[in-house]
Every structure is written in structure tokens, then in C-alpha cells.
Amino acid sequence: MEIYMNIMSLTAVELGKRIKAKEISVEEAVTAALDAIEKKEKLVNSFVTVDREGALKRAKEVQKQIDDGTLTGPLAGVPVAIKDNMCTKDLLTTCSSKILYNFIPTYTAEAVLNLEKAGAVILGKTNMDEFAMGSTTETSAYGETKNPWNTEHVPGGSSGGSCAAVAAEECVFALGSDTGGSIRQPSSFCGVTGIKPTYGTVSRYGLIAYGSSLDQIGPVAKDVTDCATILEAIASYDTKDSTSVKREDYDFTSALVDDVAGMKIGIPRDYFGEGLDPEVKAAVLQAAEELKKKGAIVEEFDLSLVEYAIPAYYVIACAEASSNLARFDGVKYGYRTKEYEGLHNMYKKSRSEGFGSEVKRRIMLGSFVLSSGYYDAYYLKALRTKALIKQAFDKAFEKYDVILGPAAPTTAPKLGQSLSDPIKMYLGDIYTISVNLAGLPGISLPCGKDKNGLPIGLQLIGNCFEEKKIIRAAYAFEQTRTYEHSPLA
């Protein structure tokens, strides 16, 4: 058992090196992860589907390809978990919703395919807020995921299953998706590192859509090196995704240097006002001090329009969701109600029984803002606000390389606290959603703990296509501390 525990405490890059050096076989690594899942799942509930048979079969294939020199990349043989809103051929993909309880895709999402090409071994699919709608992983049809630091608390969301699985060391790394902070906020709550790349960097082909103009797939791992390495593997130009961008440079790992001398870092005053927990504030500002000591130029500035980000985001995201989720109607796939009279009644009953209350709330809100008479007043106004928010960031990035702030206003709340007050849950996204509205890259990494021992996350935001700057700043800060394993690790 001891060897398994050690395997799961390694980072993805370290494990990849050991597999390449023949110190650990791919089968040993995958078995270690599957055993960890079996042991901890009752406590964490971070997986919806575990593909034990498929993972062990794939481990043998990958081992052969490593041995014959076909696979040479840093992630070859490393076990990974995939958020359950990315299609995986022949493997159940539910979006943690009753409406997709039996959906087995006939193809695999491009980002997941890229990982498979790199030799990663898929363990299974992680729990999430239903259709990625939520900030706590409590809206899942498969029960709530728990935070490995304290199982009475939420792991954050909507990629809570992926972040909890990494923190509990049930997998070595995971993929999440980020529509308004869904990688960065749970990474912050679970004490792991997560990157939301620039919009268009990672293909959305095969990602079941929530808000198409906002969604982006990204990595969740123990440290910045892993995240940069994984991002390098999954990022690609894809003709199957009309929003995919052909980038000149995908060499994210070259930014892993401990050097921020002369780097200009801006701290928005607006992010440190009321609503921010004092312990979170202190930890984030302390992180800024550490970067200052390393030669970065840190100063405060005013980032306007912060208070308009949440209403603009929820109007746009819900409008897109109401349109995207129209395809789940009980006709071609997924859940269909047992008894119905005629087609319309079948649509209504299938959707009423198949969707959870948070998803219904957002579909109704979205349908309302898109309805005639309200379209101009809400949806168009939100799009104009989105453009203004992008301009405010453009202006900030004329002066600064990186913007530094908290990833969330508090540490992880207790289970059951957020769902009673959806508005409060929505306000929890205040520091993350502007990044999605403006299509920017952002990273969240651990920067301390509160008095209850719950992790605090630091967020670094970069300009479009400048992931390297946030990776560099994050890597330099990370050198000042050691990775802390959660009590369940």
C-alpha cells in the first residue's frame, strides 16, 4: 500500500518522469489511483463514473507505447480525471444531470483527445454542479462533493469534483471547465492550482455547452508546473470549434522561471472593499508582498465597472444556457418521461423531471431576457456592459503585466449554506467572472489558510494570450511556499 500512497502524492510531471525512468509502471500508477478512489470516494464523492476496466486496459497500451518510444511526452502514463461535461466516447457523460443519466457519447472532446495523444490515462468522470450551473457542486443530481480539507464544507464549483479529486489525491491531475470561475474558485477552496486559459485557446468541441461565449476548458493540478505542462498538451487550434484561435506559441512551460524583476503588478482597489473576508485579504496582500520582495513593481489602481460584472454575466450566461439547453427534450437522447400525452406534453414533462431547480432557474431567466420586449432592456445592455468591461481591462493592461487579487471573497462555506440564498452564491463569483466576460486568462493558486485550516486562493489575471506572464508570476510566488497536502490526501 505504501508505494501507492507515494505515487499519488507526486505531481503529474514527477510521476511522468518516474514512469519514463521505469521506476514506476503505468499499471502501478493507475492501480494506485483506482485504489485511492475506492478508499476515499465515500468521504469525498468526487466521481460520477469510474472506469476501472478501461483505465487498466489503457495502462497496458500506454506502457507498450512508452517502451517502444512512441510516447515520450511528460504526461505519458499519468492518470487523469475528466469533468463530466466533456464527451468521452463509450463512457457515460452526464453533466451531473438526471436528464443525461444514460448518455454515452459516440465521440471524444478535442481537449480530452489531446490528453490521450499525450498518453494520459482516463480514470473516470468527476462530479460537478448540474450543467456547470453553481458554485458549490451541490446542484449535482449525484449528490454533493465534499471538500477534502474539511468534509463539512463545499469544494466550490462547478468543477468541484475535479478539484476535490486532485486535493484528495484520487487522481494526479484533472480537467475542469470555467464559465465564470468554475476552475479558479474550487481550486482556491481545495488548495490546488487551476488555469482558465484565454478564450479560444483550448477547443470547446465536445464540451457540453453552458455559456458558449464564456466556457473554456483548463487544467487542475497540484502546482503551476503541472498546469503549464497540461495546458501545453490540451491547447490546439481546432477547425471543429468556430471560436478556436490559431496561436503562434503554445510553449507555456518556457514561462516556468523564478524571475519577476521589473514585472508590473496591479491590485484593483475595487477587489478589496466590503464583502471580502479579512483573512483572505491579508493572505492575498501578503502574496503581493512576496512578489514585491522578488523585484516586482506592485501598485493599486481603480478597475471600473466591477459592480456591473455580475448582472452582465448572469444575463449573458443564462441567455446562452436557455438556448443551449433547448436540445435536451427527451427526443434523441437522455431522459424521457414515462407517461405523456402528445409531443408538447412529453417535452414539458421530460424537462420538468430531468432538470434540477438551479438549471430551471437559469433557463427561465435566460428565456425571459431573450423574450421580445425585454431583449433590448437586458440582453443587449449586458452585451454592451461586457464590451465596456473588456475596455476597462484593456486600459489596465496598458500599464500592468498582471492583475492580482483574491479568487473568492471567502474560504469554502459549509455544505447547505449557499443553496438557500442563490443571490449570495452568485455574488461569490465577483472576482472571477470579469475574466470570462473579457476572455482573459486567469490562474488560482494556494496562498495561505484561514483560522479553520481552509485554503485561501490567490488569483492572477493576464491580458489575452499572455498566459506566460501569469504562469511566470504564479511560479515565482509558488517558490516561496511548499505544497500542502489535504488531510484526506
C-alpha positions as CSV (number, residue, x, y, z in Angstrom):
1,M,0.0,0.0,0.0
2,E,2.9,2.4,0.9
3,I,4.1,2.6,-2.7
4,Y,0.6,3.6,-3.8
5,M,0.4,6.4,-1.3
6,N,3.7,7.8,-2.5
7,I,2.6,7.6,-6.1
8,M,-0.5,9.7,-5.5
9,S,1.5,12.4,-3.7
10,L,3.6,13.1,-6.7
11,T,2.9,15.8,-9.2
12,A,2.0,14.9,-12.8
13,V,5.4,15.9,-14.1
14,E,7.3,14.0,-11.3
15,L,5.2,10.9,-11.9
16,G,5.7,11.1,-15.7
17,K,9.5,11.3,-15.1
18,R,9.4,8.2,-12.9
19,I,7.4,6.2,-15.4
20,K,9.8,7.2,-18.1
21,A,12.7,6.1,-15.9
22,K,11.0,2.7,-15.4
23,E,10.8,3.3,-11.6
24,I,7.0,3.0,-11.7
25,S,4.9,1.2,-14.3
26,V,1.8,2.8,-15.8
27,E,-0.2,0.0,-14.4
28,E,1.1,0.7,-10.9
29,A,0.3,4.4,-11.2
30,V,-3.3,3.7,-12.5
31,T,-3.9,1.0,-9.8
32,A,-2.7,3.4,-7.1
33,A,-5.2,6.0,-8.3
34,L,-8.1,3.5,-8.6
35,D,-7.3,2.2,-5.1
36,A,-7.3,5.7,-3.7
37,I,-10.7,6.4,-5.3
38,E,-12.1,3.2,-3.8
39,K,-10.8,4.1,-0.4
40,K,-11.9,7.8,-0.4
41,E,-15.0,8.1,-2.5
42,K,-17.4,7.5,0.4
43,L,-15.9,10.6,2.1
44,V,-15.4,12.9,-1.0
45,N,-17.9,11.8,-3.7
46,S,-15.8,13.5,-6.4
47,F,-16.6,10.9,-9.2
48,V,-19.8,10.2,-11.1
49,T,-18.2,7.4,-13.1
50,V,-15.1,5.3,-12.5
51,D,-13.8,3.3,-15.5
52,R,-11.6,0.8,-13.7
53,E,-11.6,-1.8,-16.6
54,G,-11.0,0.8,-19.3
55,A,-8.2,2.5,-17.3
56,L,-6.3,-0.7,-16.7
57,K,-6.6,-1.8,-20.3
58,R,-5.4,1.6,-21.5
59,A,-2.5,1.5,-19.0
60,K,-1.1,-1.6,-20.7
61,E,-1.4,0.0,-24.2
62,V,0.3,3.2,-22.9
63,Q,3.1,1.2,-21.3
64,K,3.8,-0.5,-24.6
65,Q,4.0,2.8,-26.4
66,I,6.3,4.3,-23.8
67,D,8.5,1.2,-24.1
68,D,8.7,1.3,-27.8
69,G,9.4,5.1,-27.8
70,T,6.1,6.2,-29.4
71,L,5.1,8.2,-26.3
72,T,7.8,10.5,-25.0
73,G,5.8,13.4,-23.5
74,P,5.8,14.4,-19.9
75,L,2.2,13.2,-19.2
76,A,2.6,9.7,-20.7
77,G,1.1,7.1,-18.3
78,V,-0.2,9.7,-15.8
79,P,-3.8,9.0,-14.5
80,V,-6.3,11.9,-15.0
81,A,-9.9,12.6,-14.1
82,I,-12.2,14.4,-16.6
83,K,-15.1,16.8,-15.6
84,D,-18.4,15.1,-16.6
85,N,-19.4,17.8,-19.1
86,M,-16.7,16.7,-21.6
87,C,-17.7,14.0,-24.1
88,T,-15.8,10.7,-23.8
89,K,-16.5,8.0,-26.4
90,D,-18.2,4.9,-25.0
91,L,-18.0,6.4,-21.4
92,L,-21.1,7.8,-19.6
93,T,-21.2,11.6,-19.8
94,T,-24.0,13.1,-17.6
95,C,-23.2,16.7,-16.8
96,S,-24.3,15.5,-13.3
97,S,-27.9,15.8,-14.5
98,K,-30.8,13.3,-14.4
99,I,-31.6,14.4,-18.0
100,L,-28.4,12.8,-19.3
101,Y,-28.4,9.8,-16.9
102,N,-27.8,7.4,-19.8
103,F,-25.9,9.4,-22.3
104,I,-22.9,7.6,-23.8
105,P,-21.2,9.8,-26.5
106,T,-20.0,8.5,-29.8
107,Y,-17.0,10.8,-29.9
108,T,-14.5,12.4,-27.5
109,A,-13.9,16.1,-26.8
110,E,-10.9,17.5,-28.5
111,A,-9.1,18.6,-25.3
112,V,-9.6,15.0,-23.9
113,L,-8.3,13.5,-27.2
114,N,-5.2,15.7,-26.9
115,L,-4.6,14.3,-23.5
116,E,-5.0,10.8,-24.7
117,K,-2.5,11.6,-27.5
118,A,-0.1,12.7,-24.8
119,G,-0.5,9.3,-23.2
120,A,-2.6,10.3,-20.1
121,V,-4.9,7.5,-18.8
122,I,-8.5,8.5,-18.0
123,L,-9.8,7.1,-14.7
124,G,-13.3,8.4,-15.0
125,K,-15.6,11.4,-14.9
126,T,-15.9,13.9,-12.0
127,N,-18.9,15.3,-10.2
128,M,-20.0,18.9,-10.9
129,D,-22.8,21.3,-10.5
130,E,-25.6,20.3,-12.9
131,F,-24.7,21.6,-16.4
132,A,-21.9,23.6,-14.6
133,M,-24.6,25.9,-13.0
134,G,-23.5,26.5,-9.5
135,S,-20.5,27.5,-7.3
136,T,-20.5,24.6,-4.8
137,T,-21.1,21.3,-6.5
138,E,-24.3,20.9,-4.5
139,T,-26.7,21.1,-7.5
140,S,-25.4,17.7,-8.9
141,A,-28.0,15.0,-9.4
142,Y,-25.5,12.6,-7.9
143,G,-25.1,14.2,-4.5
144,E,-22.7,16.9,-3.3
145,T,-18.9,16.6,-3.4
146,K,-17.2,17.4,-0.1
147,N,-14.0,19.4,0.5
148,P,-11.0,17.2,1.3
149,W,-9.8,19.8,3.8
150,N,-13.0,19.6,5.8
151,T,-15.8,17.3,4.6
152,E,-18.4,19.6,6.2
153,H,-17.5,22.3,3.6
154,V,-18.2,22.6,-0.1
155,P,-15.3,22.1,-2.6
156,G,-16.5,25.1,-4.7
157,G,-17.9,24.7,-8.2
158,S,-18.8,23.9,-10.8
159,S,-15.6,21.9,-11.2
160,G,-15.7,20.9,-7.6
161,G,-15.3,17.1,-8.4
162,S,-12.1,17.7,-10.4
163,C,-10.6,20.0,-7.7
164,A,-11.6,17.7,-4.8
165,A,-10.2,14.7,-6.6
166,V,-6.8,16.4,-7.1
167,A,-6.8,17.6,-3.4
168,A,-7.8,14.2,-2.1
169,E,-5.2,12.6,-4.3
170,E,-7.6,10.3,-6.1
171,C,-6.1,11.4,-9.4
172,V,-2.8,13.1,-10.3
173,F,-4.5,15.9,-12.2
174,A,-7.9,16.7,-13.7
175,L,-9.6,18.8,-16.4
176,G,-12.3,21.3,-15.5
177,S,-14.2,23.9,-17.4
178,D,-14.6,27.6,-16.4
179,T,-17.6,29.7,-17.4
180,G,-17.4,32.3,-14.6
181,G,-14.7,31.0,-12.3
182,S,-15.6,27.3,-12.2
183,I,-11.9,26.2,-12.3
184,R,-10.4,29.0,-10.3
185,Q,-12.9,29.2,-7.4
186,P,-12.9,25.5,-6.5
187,S,-9.1,25.4,-6.9
188,S,-9.0,28.1,-4.3
189,F,-11.3,26.3,-2.0
190,C,-9.5,23.0,-2.3
191,G,-5.9,24.3,-2.1
192,V,-4.9,23.3,-5.6
193,T,-3.8,25.2,-8.7
194,G,-6.1,25.8,-11.8
195,I,-5.8,27.8,-15.0
196,K,-8.6,29.3,-17.1
197,P,-6.8,29.9,-20.5
198,T,-7.6,32.7,-22.9
199,Y,-10.9,32.1,-24.7
200,G,-10.3,30.1,-27.8
201,T,-7.0,28.5,-26.7
202,V,-8.5,25.1,-25.9
203,S,-11.1,23.7,-28.2
204,R,-14.7,23.6,-26.9
205,Y,-15.6,20.8,-29.3
206,G,-17.2,18.0,-27.2
207,L,-17.6,20.3,-24.2
208,I,-21.4,20.3,-23.4
209,A,-22.2,23.9,-23.6
210,Y,-23.5,26.2,-20.8
211,G,-22.5,29.7,-21.9
212,S,-20.7,29.3,-25.3
213,S,-19.1,32.7,-25.3
214,L,-17.7,32.2,-21.8
215,D,-16.8,28.5,-21.4
216,Q,-13.2,27.4,-21.5
217,I,-11.5,24.1,-20.6
218,G,-8.5,24.2,-18.3
219,P,-6.2,22.1,-16.1
220,V,-6.4,21.5,-12.3
221,A,-3.3,20.1,-10.6
222,K,-1.0,20.4,-7.6
223,D,1.3,23.1,-8.9
224,V,2.0,25.6,-11.6
225,T,4.5,23.4,-13.4
226,D,1.8,20.7,-13.9
227,C,-0.8,23.2,-15.0
228,A,1.5,24.8,-17.6
229,T,2.5,21.3,-18.9
230,I,-1.1,20.1,-19.1
231,L,-2.2,23.4,-20.9
232,E,0.5,22.8,-23.4
233,A,-0.9,19.3,-24.1
234,I,-4.6,20.3,-24.4
235,A,-4.3,23.6,-26.2
236,S,-4.7,23.4,-30.0
237,Y,-6.3,25.0,-33.0
238,D,-9.4,23.1,-34.0
239,T,-11.4,23.6,-37.1
240,K,-14.4,21.8,-35.4
241,D,-14.7,24.8,-33.0
242,S,-15.6,28.1,-34.7
243,T,-14.2,30.0,-31.7
244,S,-10.9,28.2,-31.7
245,V,-7.9,30.5,-32.2
246,K,-4.7,29.6,-34.0
247,R,-1.9,30.7,-31.7
248,E,1.7,31.3,-32.7
249,D,3.0,30.0,-29.4
250,Y,1.9,27.0,-27.3
251,D,5.1,26.8,-25.3
252,F,3.7,27.6,-21.9
253,T,6.3,25.7,-19.9
254,S,9.0,28.1,-21.0
255,A,7.5,30.6,-18.6
256,L,8.3,28.5,-15.6
257,V,11.1,30.8,-14.4
258,D,11.6,32.2,-10.9
259,D,12.0,35.8,-12.1
260,V,9.5,38.7,-11.7
261,A,12.1,41.5,-11.5
262,G,10.5,44.6,-13.1
263,M,7.2,42.9,-13.7
264,K,4.3,45.4,-13.2
265,I,1.5,44.0,-11.0
266,G,-1.7,45.9,-10.5
267,I,-4.0,45.4,-7.5
268,P,-7.6,46.6,-8.1
269,R,-8.8,48.6,-5.1
270,D,-12.4,47.6,-6.0
271,Y,-11.5,44.0,-5.2
272,F,-10.6,44.7,-1.6
273,G,-13.7,46.5,-0.4
274,E,-16.7,45.2,1.6
275,G,-17.6,41.6,1.4
276,L,-14.0,40.4,1.3
277,D,-13.1,38.2,4.3
278,P,-10.3,39.9,6.3
279,E,-8.2,36.6,6.4
280,V,-8.5,36.2,2.7
281,K,-7.5,39.9,2.2
282,A,-4.4,39.5,4.4
283,A,-3.2,36.3,2.7
284,V,-3.6,37.8,-0.8
285,L,-1.9,41.1,0.1
286,Q,0.9,39.0,1.8
287,A,1.4,37.2,-1.6
288,A,1.7,40.6,-3.3
289,E,4.4,41.5,-0.8
290,E,6.3,38.3,-1.6
291,L,6.3,39.2,-5.3
292,K,7.4,42.7,-4.4
293,K,10.4,41.2,-2.5
294,K,11.3,39.4,-5.7
295,G,11.5,42.6,-7.6
296,A,8.0,43.0,-9.0
297,I,6.5,46.6,-9.1
298,V,3.2,46.3,-7.2
299,E,0.7,49.2,-7.1
300,E,-3.0,49.7,-6.5
301,F,-5.4,51.1,-9.2
302,D,-9.1,51.5,-9.9
303,L,-10.7,48.9,-12.1
304,S,-14.0,50.4,-13.0
305,L,-17.3,48.6,-13.7
306,V,-16.7,45.8,-11.2
307,E,-20.2,46.1,-9.7
308,Y,-21.8,45.6,-13.2
309,A,-19.9,42.3,-13.9
310,I,-22.2,40.0,-12.0
311,P,-25.5,41.2,-13.5
312,A,-24.0,41.3,-17.0
313,Y,-22.6,37.8,-16.6
314,Y,-25.7,36.2,-15.3
315,V,-27.9,37.8,-18.1
316,I,-25.5,36.6,-20.8
317,A,-24.8,33.2,-19.3
318,C,-28.4,32.4,-18.7
319,A,-29.5,33.6,-22.1
320,E,-26.9,31.3,-23.7
321,A,-27.9,28.5,-21.4
322,S,-31.6,28.7,-22.3
323,S,-30.7,28.4,-25.9
324,N,-28.0,25.7,-25.4
325,L,-30.2,23.5,-23.2
326,A,-33.2,23.5,-25.6
327,R,-31.6,20.4,-27.2
328,F,-32.4,18.3,-24.1
329,D,-36.0,17.5,-24.8
330,G,-36.4,13.7,-24.4
331,V,-36.4,13.0,-28.1
332,K,-33.0,11.9,-29.3
333,Y,-31.1,11.0,-26.1
334,G,-31.2,11.3,-22.3
335,Y,-34.2,11.1,-20.0
336,R,-37.7,10.8,-21.3
337,T,-40.8,10.9,-19.0
338,K,-42.7,7.6,-18.7
339,E,-46.3,8.9,-19.3
340,Y,-47.2,11.7,-21.6
341,E,-50.0,12.9,-23.9
342,G,-48.6,14.2,-27.2
343,L,-45.3,15.7,-28.2
344,H,-45.5,19.0,-26.3
345,N,-46.5,17.3,-23.1
346,M,-43.6,14.9,-23.5
347,Y,-41.1,17.9,-23.9
348,K,-42.5,19.6,-20.8
349,K,-42.6,16.6,-18.5
350,S,-39.2,15.3,-19.6
351,R,-37.6,18.7,-19.0
352,S,-39.5,19.3,-15.7
353,E,-38.5,15.9,-14.3
354,G,-35.0,15.9,-15.8
355,F,-33.6,19.3,-14.9
356,G,-32.8,20.4,-11.3
357,S,-34.1,23.6,-9.8
358,E,-30.9,25.7,-10.4
359,V,-30.9,24.8,-14.1
360,K,-34.6,25.6,-14.4
361,R,-34.0,28.9,-12.7
362,R,-31.3,29.9,-15.2
363,I,-33.2,28.6,-18.2
364,M,-36.2,30.7,-17.1
365,L,-34.1,33.8,-16.5
366,G,-32.4,33.3,-19.9
367,S,-35.7,32.8,-21.8
368,F,-37.0,36.0,-20.1
369,V,-34.1,38.2,-21.1
370,L,-34.3,37.0,-24.6
371,S,-38.0,37.5,-25.0
372,S,-39.4,40.2,-27.2
373,G,-39.8,43.5,-25.3
374,Y,-37.0,42.6,-22.8
375,Y,-34.2,41.7,-25.3
376,D,-33.0,45.3,-25.6
377,A,-33.5,46.2,-22.0
378,Y,-31.5,43.3,-20.6
379,Y,-29.6,41.1,-23.1
380,L,-28.3,43.9,-25.4
381,K,-27.5,46.1,-22.4
382,A,-25.5,43.2,-20.9
383,L,-23.5,42.7,-24.1
384,R,-22.7,46.4,-24.1
385,T,-21.6,46.2,-20.5
386,K,-19.4,43.2,-21.4
387,A,-17.7,45.3,-24.1
388,L,-17.1,48.1,-21.5
389,I,-15.6,45.6,-19.0
390,K,-13.2,44.4,-21.7
391,Q,-12.2,48.0,-22.4
392,A,-11.5,48.6,-18.7
393,F,-9.2,45.6,-18.7
394,D,-7.5,46.7,-21.9
395,K,-6.8,50.0,-20.2
396,A,-5.4,48.3,-17.1
397,F,-3.1,46.0,-19.2
398,E,-1.6,49.1,-21.0
399,K,0.0,49.7,-17.6
400,Y,0.3,46.3,-15.9
401,D,1.6,42.9,-16.9
402,V,-0.6,41.1,-14.4
403,I,-3.6,41.9,-12.2
404,L,-3.5,40.3,-8.7
405,G,-6.5,39.7,-6.4
406,P,-8.4,37.1,-4.5
407,A,-10.1,34.1,-6.3
408,A,-13.1,34.2,-4.0
409,P,-14.4,36.6,-1.2
410,T,-14.3,33.9,1.5
411,T,-12.9,30.4,2.1
412,A,-15.2,27.4,1.4
413,P,-18.6,27.8,3.0
414,K,-20.3,24.9,4.9
415,L,-22.5,22.5,2.9
416,G,-26.1,23.7,2.6
417,Q,-25.3,27.3,3.3
418,S,-25.3,28.7,-0.3
419,L,-28.2,27.0,-1.9
420,S,-30.7,28.7,0.5
421,D,-29.7,32.0,-1.0
422,P,-28.9,31.8,-4.7
423,I,-28.1,35.6,-5.0
424,K,-25.4,35.2,-2.3
425,M,-24.0,32.3,-4.3
426,Y,-23.9,34.4,-7.5
427,L,-22.1,37.2,-5.6
428,G,-19.4,34.7,-4.7
429,D,-18.2,34.9,-8.3
430,I,-17.4,38.6,-8.1
431,Y,-13.6,38.2,-8.6
432,T,-13.7,35.6,-11.3
433,I,-16.5,36.4,-13.8
434,S,-15.0,39.5,-15.4
435,V,-12.1,37.3,-16.7
436,N,-14.7,35.2,-18.6
437,L,-16.6,38.2,-19.9
438,A,-13.3,39.7,-21.3
439,G,-12.0,36.3,-22.5
440,L,-8.8,36.7,-20.4
441,P,-6.5,34.0,-18.9
442,G,-6.5,33.6,-15.1
443,I,-4.8,31.3,-12.6
444,S,-5.7,30.5,-9.0
445,L,-3.1,29.0,-6.6
446,P,-2.9,28.5,-2.8
447,C,-1.5,31.4,-0.8
448,G,-2.5,30.5,2.8
449,K,-5.1,29.1,5.1
450,D,-7.8,30.7,7.4
451,K,-8.1,30.1,11.1
452,N,-10.2,27.0,10.5
453,G,-7.4,25.5,8.3
454,L,-9.3,26.0,5.0
455,P,-7.2,27.0,1.9
456,I,-7.1,30.6,0.5
457,G,-6.5,31.1,-3.2
458,L,-4.6,33.9,-5.0
459,Q,-5.8,34.9,-8.5
460,L,-3.5,36.3,-11.2
461,I,-5.1,37.7,-14.3
462,G,-3.3,38.4,-17.6
463,N,-4.1,40.0,-20.9
464,C,-5.5,37.9,-23.8
465,F,-2.9,35.3,-25.0
466,E,-0.5,36.3,-22.2
467,E,-0.7,33.1,-20.2
468,K,3.0,33.1,-19.9
469,K,3.0,36.2,-17.7
470,I,0.6,34.8,-15.2
471,I,2.4,31.4,-15.2
472,R,5.7,33.2,-14.5
473,A,4.3,35.3,-11.7
474,A,2.5,32.3,-10.2
475,Y,5.6,30.1,-10.5
476,A,7.7,32.8,-8.8
477,F,5.2,33.1,-5.9
478,E,4.9,29.3,-5.6
479,Q,8.7,29.1,-4.9
480,T,8.1,30.9,-1.6
481,R,5.9,28.1,-0.2
482,T,5.6,24.3,-0.2
483,Y,2.5,22.4,-1.4
484,E,0.3,21.4,1.5
485,H,-1.5,18.0,1.1
486,S,-5.1,17.9,2.4
487,P,-6.0,15.8,5.4
488,L,-7.6,13.2,3.0
489,A,-4.5,13.0,0.7
